[in-house]
Amino acid sequence: MLMFDLHCHSLFSDGELLLSELVRRLEVKGYEAVCVTDHADESNMDFILDGITRACNDINRHSATKLIPGIELTHVHPARIERLTSKARAIGARIVVCHGETIVEPVIPGTNRAAIEAGVDILAHPGLISREDVGLAAENGVLLELSGRKGHSLTNGHVAAMARSQGAGLVINSDGHAPGDFMDAAHARNVGIGAGLSPEEVERIYDVNWKWLNSMGLFQDRSE
């Protein structure tokens, strides 16, 4: 199983690691890629994406694990999500994540729907997401996250069941903030199985998402 993580955090927000250390730690774990998606709104998005994109070329030149610039829109009002999604892509985010309606934080109701309608790439830890929103995610190609993070992971079973019933795509991410948060392949597989998926379904998630990453032209020198 090719390993990658499309939702984690560095010192640009509330993570503990510099980009170089974060990538190196995942290189040792055998990861193909990592997308750093630090928490952002209007106040810090330019700063974060400028720093990540400037680091990418140098880091990727010397690392087997490729760094992808991303962003996580976090606790922004649903009315602002579409505009911020467009801005993030315009200034360098290759993957846009939105902080979904996890049951362990006071996320504004309607955030899940607004993020899906805006066409973000990944709706992180979407909590007790409705069947209707999952159906819309399937239509819009928005991936729903199964989270390896404590608290956010409590609704993974619900998310997986809803995604299966509506044909929505899934992604397994760490939401890593510290060195111990990042998962090896066995742990990631168990996150999916613990959410009610079969081992074959977990493998398929990674296969499908790896093809998606390749379709973005991020790994032109890597085999599928």
Protein Blocks (a to p, Z undefined) as FASTA:
>chain_A
ZZddfbdcdfklmbfbdfklmmmmmmmnopabdcddddddfklmmmmmmmmmmmmmmmmm
mpfbdcddddddehiafklmmmmmmmmmmnopabdcdddfbfkbccdehklmmmmmnopa
bdchebjadfklmmmmmmnopacdddfbehjlmmmmmmmmmmmmnopacdddfkiabfkl
pccfklmmmmmmmnopafklmmmmmmmmmmmmmmnopammbcZZ
